[in-house]
C-alpha cells in the first residue's frame, strides 16, 4: 500500500516538470520579448529627444545660415557626436535627419521682431529584438518605426535669422 502511494506522488510531481518548458516558452515569447521591445522604444524616444534638445539649443545660438547648413554643427556635428555616444543604444537605419526652420513672433517693446527656431529630428528605428509575426507588421515589435520630434526655442539674437 505504501509503495502505491509513493508512485502516485511521484507521477503528480513529474507532470509539473513536463509542463514547465512549454509554459516558460509561452511566457518568453508572449510577454518578455515584447516588453523588452516596448522598453527599447521608450529608450530610443528618450535618446532621440536628447539629440533634438541639443540641436535646438545650438540652433538658437547660431546664425540661420550656419544652423541650416547640412554639414554644419546642428545638422551634422551634434548628430555625429550623438551617434558615437547615446546613439549606440538606438538601432537606427542610417543617420537621423534634421530640419531647421524659423518663425517670426510678435514685435516686442523695443520694436524688434522676436524669432523662434524650430528643429525637427526624424529617425527610423529598428526593434531591439525583432519578433517574427507572420500575420502583422507592428512597428517597434517586428518592423521599423518612424520617430519624429519637434521642439522650438526663441533665438538669442533675432538679427541672426536675416543673415
Secondary structure by P-SEA (a helix, b strand, c coil): caaaaaaaaaaaaaaaaaaaaaaaaaaaaccaaaaaaaaaaaaaaaaaaaaaaaaaaaaaacccccccccccccccaaaaaaaacccccccccccbbbbbbbbbcccccccbbbbbbbbbbbbbbcccbbbbbcccccccccbbbbbbbbbbbcccccccccc
